[in-house]
């Protein structure tokens, strides 16, 4: 007898699964309103150092969400340097140059801080 197999990315956890235990049941944005309104806050920001383009949302001065894609990871000078040292990109904390570019985008009004 075989089980349902591994959970696919983006699918909800099953009720009663170990990672769900003890958590209150909440409706996600797609369940509650039919769409994820947070996506409207994402803007493309290019790194001033290497030109890597990522999607960014700022939900507060401290909360920044960066969506990397394979092309931006390959273009990033800091990720390339980390990879040359043998680190997988998932273990590289981030890119200081891109962080500076994001801060400049906020100061110049190209990226808004919009609470969820």
Secondary structure as UniProt FT lines:
FT   TURN            9..10
FT   TURN            15..16
FT   TURN            18..22
FT   HELIX           29..33
FT   HELIX           37..41
FT   STRAND          43..46
FT   TURN            48..50
FT   STRAND          53..58
FT   STRAND          64..67
FT   HELIX           70..75
FT   HELIX           77..84
FT   TURN            85..86
FT   HELIX           89..91
FT   HELIX           96..107
FT   TURN            108..109
//
